[in-house]
Every structure is written in structure tokens, then in C-alpha cells.
Amino acid sequence: MEDKLIQVKYKEGNSIEAFDDSTQSLIRETIEFASNAYAPYSNFHVSAGLMLDNGKIVKGTNVENASYPVSICAERTLLSHTVSNYPKNKIQKIAIYVDKDLSEPVPPCGVCRQTLLEVEKRQAQPIEVILISKSGTYIVFEKCADLLPLYFDGEVL
């Protein structure tokens, strides 16, 4: 047996001023949109916003249900809406924000990582992922595949 190492490259910072104006707008709109989340059970308000190749910003939130498995994460709400309503546009970047006092950004769950990867593979173009914490720190991944380095995709079917 041989040990192997997986490395993931990402950037970290603590001020959105490091981003260009359009990305700053995306981040600000995503943060503001968290108030639309429906999270009466967990009080875990998540919003996600993305920028299409035409500059349009689209947003989504998590939507909980008393029957927890029926709930849906912000990322999947957003991606389902975008793929359905903007099928010819490519997603340039996605910002994900959790409105909770945490020092570090919260990464997407496994199901959302798989969904992000599927959309990225489908459009055959990387999607930059920006995770933002309430404290203002951020983490940036160049592509969704970096969130799930040993991924499952349609090529193995």
C-alpha cells in the first residue's frame, strides 16, 4: 500500500475590497439576500448568489421544512433555478454566505458539492466558489471540483 496526498489550492482573505467591483456587488447582494432564507427550525440562514456570463446576478436561499429531508440548501435552490431558467448561460462564479457569527466561512454540504460539480462539468467551464463568513473572512476556490477532489461523475457510469 502506498500513501497518497491530495492538495487543494485556495485563497483566503478578510476584506471584499480585494475583489473587482462586479464580484463585490455579487457578495453584497448575496449577504443581503440571507434575510430571505426560511430557517425557522435551525435558524441557519444561508444565501447563495451567482454571476452569469452576461453579468446577471441570480440568488437563492435555504428553505427548511418540519420534515427535514424535504428541506433544500441555498446552493441547490439557486442551481436548480439557474439551470432551468438560464440554460444557455454559463455560471462564472458563486458566492455562499451563512448569516451566523462564525469566524470562518461555512463550506457547502456534500450533496451541494456534488451538485456544483455536476453543473460545472455540464457547462465545461470552471465556476469560481467564494465562501463568506459574517465576520468578513472569505475563502476562494478556482473551481467547484476543488471542493470535491475525489468526485463521482457521469464518466464512470
C-alpha positions in Angstrom: 0.0 0.0 0.0 1.2 3.5 -0.9 0.3 6.8 0.8 -1.0 9.4 -1.5 -1.6 13.1 -0.9 -4.5 15.3 -2.2 -3.8 19.0 -2.1 -6.4 21.7 -2.7 -5.4 25.3 -3.6 -7.5 28.2 -2.3 -7.2 31.8 -1.4 -8.1 33.4 1.9 -8.7 37.0 2.9 -10.7 39.2 5.2 -11.9 42.1 3.0 -14.1 42.0 0.0 -12.3 45.1 -1.2 -9.8 42.6 -2.7 -12.3 41.7 -5.4 -13.3 43.6 -8.5 -16.4 45.7 -8.4 -18.8 43.2 -10.0 -17.7 40.5 -7.6 -18.1 42.9 -4.6 -21.7 43.5 -5.8 -22.3 39.8 -6.0 -21.0 39.3 -2.5 -23.0 42.2 -1.1 -26.2 41.1 -2.7 -25.7 37.5 -1.5 -25.2 38.7 2.1 -28.3 40.9 2.0 -30.4 38.1 0.5 -29.8 35.9 3.5 -32.7 37.6 5.2 -35.0 35.8 2.7 -33.9 32.3 4.0 -36.7 30.3 5.5 -35.0 28.6 8.5 -37.4 28.5 11.4 -36.1 25.3 12.9 -32.3 25.6 12.6 -32.0 29.4 12.5 -29.2 28.7 10.0 -29.8 31.3 7.3 -27.8 30.6 4.1 -27.9 32.5 0.8 -26.1 31.9 -2.4 -25.7 34.2 -5.4 -24.1 33.6 -8.7 -23.0 35.6 -11.7 -23.8 34.5 -15.2 -21.6 35.2 -18.2 -23.8 38.1 -19.2 -23.2 39.8 -15.7 -26.7 38.9 -14.3 -26.8 38.0 -10.6 -29.2 35.3 -9.5 -29.8 34.4 -5.9 -31.3 31.7 -3.7 -31.7 30.7 -0.1 -32.1 27.6 2.0 -35.8 26.6 2.6 -36.5 24.4 5.6 -39.4 22.1 6.3 -40.6 20.5 9.5 -39.8 17.2 7.8 -36.0 17.9 7.5 -35.3 15.7 4.4 -37.7 17.9 2.4 -35.6 21.0 3.1 -33.3 22.3 0.4 -29.9 24.1 0.7 -29.4 27.6 -0.8 -26.9 26.3 -3.3 -29.2 23.7 -4.8 -32.2 26.1 -4.8 -30.0 28.5 -6.8 -28.5 26.0 -9.2 -31.9 24.4 -10.0 -33.4 27.7 -10.7 -30.5 28.9 -12.8 -30.1 25.7 -14.9 -33.9 25.7 -15.6 -34.2 29.4 -16.4 -30.8 30.3 -17.9 -29.9 27.1 -19.8 -27.7 28.8 -22.4 -25.7 31.0 -19.9 -22.6 29.9 -18.1 -22.0 30.4 -14.5 -18.9 32.4 -13.8 -18.8 32.4 -10.0 -20.9 31.6 -7.0 -20.9 33.2 -3.5 -22.1 31.4 -0.5 -22.9 33.1 2.8 -24.1 31.9 6.2 -25.6 34.5 8.5 -24.2 33.2 11.7 -21.4 34.5 14.0 -18.7 32.2 12.9 -15.0 33.1 12.4 -14.7 31.0 9.3 -16.9 30.6 6.2 -19.1 27.5 6.0 -18.4 25.2 3.1 -21.2 23.5 1.2 -22.5 20.1 2.3 -21.6 17.0 0.3 -24.9 17.0 -1.7 -24.3 20.6 -2.7 -20.7 19.9 -3.6 -21.8 17.1 -5.9 -24.5 19.4 -7.5 -22.0 22.2 -8.0 -19.6 19.7 -9.7 -22.3 18.4 -12.0 -23.2 21.9 -13.1 -19.5 22.8 -13.6 -19.0 19.6 -15.7 -22.1 20.2 -17.7 -21.0 23.7 -18.7 -17.4 22.6 -19.3 -16.1 25.7 -17.7 -14.9 26.3 -14.1 -17.1 28.0 -11.6 -15.2 30.1 -9.0 -16.6 29.5 -5.5 -16.4 32.2 -2.9 -17.3 31.3 0.7 -18.0 34.3 3.0 -18.4 34.4 6.8 -20.4 37.0 8.7 -17.1 38.3 10.2 -16.0 39.2 6.6 -13.4 36.5 6.0 -13.6 34.6 2.8 -12.2 31.6 1.0 -12.0 31.3 -2.8 -11.7 28.1 -4.8 -10.9 28.4 -8.5 -13.4 25.7 -9.4 -16.1 23.5 -7.9 -14.0 20.4 -8.4 -11.6 21.7 -5.8 -14.4 21.2 -3.2 -14.7 17.5 -4.0 -11.3 16.3 -5.2 -12.3 12.6 -5.4 -15.5 13.1 -7.2 -18.1 10.9 -8.8 -19.4 12.0 -12.2 -21.2 10.6 -15.3 -18.0 9.4 -16.9 -17.9 6.4 -14.6 -21.5 5.3 -15.5 
